[in-house]
């Protein structure tokens, strides 16, 4: 390890690293070199053009490349994608049990996230993960919502909703 404390060795390693990165970025673009492992271009289907008099001096315009993505599909679903609430993809939601009991009138007033602790201000109290709030156990505190559970019934309390929303079951 004393070798890495030598300024000459460190300087030589730095020059070698910069040279390697430059070679990797410039090498494929050298003129006269065919690109390695590049597939041949896909054939383009002919496009029907309106009839017009053909002349030898009039060059054939190039056909527009075909898009790899269906823009109509994206346009139809764009608003759904943007307006979907943020969810943790690794959280396995269990089927919510329907209950006729009304949900308590809670209001999420603030969330404090730190590396070792997450706290939520709900109504007049401050709670951590694992605390009990009117019989509901606080499962998780995220950036903008608090997950609670009571009798296998999970609810989410967010800033926008004055009362917690039930978690929808799988369709």
C-alpha distance (Angstrom), angle and dihedral (degrees) to the residues before:
residue distance angle dihedral
X1 . . .
X2 3.80 . .
X3 3.81 87.1 .
X4 3.82 90.7 67.9
X5 3.79 90.5 55.5
X6 3.80 91.3 61.7
X7 3.84 108.7 100.9
X8 3.82 93.0 -147.3
X9 3.82 92.4 55.2
X10 3.80 92.4 45.7
X11 3.81 90.8 48.4
X12 3.80 91.7 49.8
X13 3.83 90.9 49.4
X14 3.81 90.8 49.2
X15 3.82 92.3 50.8
X16 3.81 90.2 47.6
X17 3.82 91.3 50.3
X18 3.81 93.0 49.5
X19 3.82 90.4 47.1
X20 3.80 91.6 49.9
X21 3.81 92.9 49.7
X22 3.82 91.2 47.0
X23 3.81 91.3 49.2
X24 3.81 91.6 50.1
X25 3.80 93.4 50.4
X26 3.84 99.3 40.2
X27 3.83 101.0 35.4
X28 3.83 97.4 75.0
X29 3.81 90.3 50.9
X30 3.81 98.8 52.3
X31 3.79 109.8 128.0
X32 3.77 115.9 -111.3
X33 3.81 94.8 25.6
X34 3.78 118.5 109.3
X35 3.77 113.6 -130.6
X36 3.80 110.3 -100.4
X37 3.79 117.7 -116.6
X38 3.78 93.8 -3.0
X39 3.79 114.0 152.2
X40 3.80 117.3 -128.0
X41 3.79 114.5 -96.8
X42 3.78 114.8 -88.4
X43 3.80 115.6 -107.0
X44 3.77 113.9 -103.5
X45 3.78 118.6 -131.9
X46 3.80 113.5 -121.7
X47 3.77 115.1 -103.0
X48 3.80 119.8 -139.3
X49 3.76 111.8 -121.8
X50 3.78 129.1 -162.3
X51 3.77 112.4 -93.4
X52 3.76 115.9 -94.1
X53 3.76 134.3 153.4
X54 3.79 110.9 -76.3
X55 3.76 119.5 -134.1
X56 3.78 130.7 -177.9
X57 3.81 92.4 -126.8
X58 3.84 93.8 52.8
X59 3.84 107.6 91.2
X60 3.83 120.0 -142.5
X61 3.87 109.8 -107.5
X62 3.80 115.9 -124.9
X63 3.80 116.2 -103.6
X64 3.81 117.3 -111.5
X65 3.82 112.6 -103.2
X66 3.79 115.8 -107.4
X67 3.80 114.8 -110.3
X68 3.79 116.0 -118.3
X69 3.82 91.2 -147.5
X70 3.78 128.9 61.3
X71 3.78 103.0 -121.7
X72 3.82 92.6 -167.4
X73 3.81 90.3 57.6
X74 3.80 90.8 51.3
X75 3.82 92.8 45.6
X76 3.82 92.6 51.6
X77 3.81 93.9 50.1
X78 3.81 101.5 34.0
X79 3.82 96.5 95.7
X80 3.82 91.2 47.5
X81 3.80 90.7 52.2
X82 3.79 93.7 47.9
X83 3.82 95.9 45.1
X84 3.81 96.1 45.5
X85 3.81 111.3 115.4
X86 3.79 116.1 -113.5
X87 3.79 112.7 -100.0
X88 3.76 135.6 179.1
X89 3.82 105.2 -108.8
X90 3.81 91.4 -155.8
X91 3.81 95.2 53.9
X92 3.78 109.8 99.7
X93 3.76 105.3 -143.9
X94 3.76 114.0 -150.7
X95 3.75 123.0 -147.5
X96 3.79 109.8 -82.1
X97 3.77 116.0 -124.0
X98 3.79 111.5 -128.4
X99 3.77 114.6 -125.5
X100 3.77 132.3 -178.2
X101 3.82 92.2 -146.7
X102 3.82 113.0 109.2
X103 3.79 118.6 -114.1
X104 3.81 117.2 -111.8
X105 3.84 116.0 -102.0
X106 3.82 99.6 -108.6
X107 3.77 127.7 163.2
X108 3.78 122.3 -159.0
X109 3.79 106.0 -139.9
X110 3.80 102.6 172.7
X111 3.80 147.2 -13.1
X112 3.79 126.6 -146.1
X113 3.80 116.1 -164.4
X114 3.77 122.5 -171.9
X115 3.79 131.3 161.2
X116 3.80 94.5 -97.9
X117 3.80 103.6 26.5
X118 3.80 140.0 29.8
X119 3.81 120.4 -161.5
X120 3.79 132.9 -175.6
X121 3.79 128.6 -159.2
X122 3.81 107.1 -142.4
X123 3.80 118.6 176.6
X124 3.84 103.6 -43.5
X125 3.83 98.6 -23.0
X126 3.80 139.3 78.6
X127 3.81 116.2 -137.0
X128 3.82 138.9 -174.8
X129 3.80 131.7 -155.6
X130 3.81 107.7 -70.7
X131 3.81 95.9 27.1
X132 3.80 119.1 125.7
X133 3.81 120.5 -122.5
X134 3.82 113.9 -171.9
X135 3.80 90.9 -33.7
X136 3.81 95.0 -43.7
X137 3.82 118.0 113.8
X138 3.80 115.5 -140.0
X139 3.81 105.5 -124.3
X140 3.79 103.0 176.5
X141 3.80 140.7 -2.5
X142 3.82 115.1 -151.7
X143 3.81 133.3 177.2
X144 3.80 94.9 -78.0
X145 3.81 108.1 4.6
X146 3.79 144.8 48.1
X147 3.82 123.1 -140.7
X148 3.82 117.1 -146.0
X149 3.81 132.8 -179.7
X150 3.79 135.5 -163.3
X151 3.81 124.8 169.0
X152 3.84 92.9 -11.7
X153 3.82 89.1 -52.9
X154 3.80 112.8 123.6
X155 3.78 124.1 -160.3
X156 3.80 133.6 -179.4
X157 3.78 122.4 -140.8
X158 3.80 114.0 -161.6
X159 3.77 137.2 172.6
X160 3.81 94.3 -104.4
X161 3.79 98.5 50.1
X162 3.82 120.3 67.0
X163 3.82 91.2 -156.5
X164 3.78 125.8 35.2
X165 3.76 118.9 -92.3
X166 3.77 121.8 -130.5
X167 3.77 116.5 -114.2
X168 3.80 109.0 -113.8
X169 3.78 116.1 -122.3
X170 3.81 122.8 -126.2
X171 3.78 115.5 -76.1
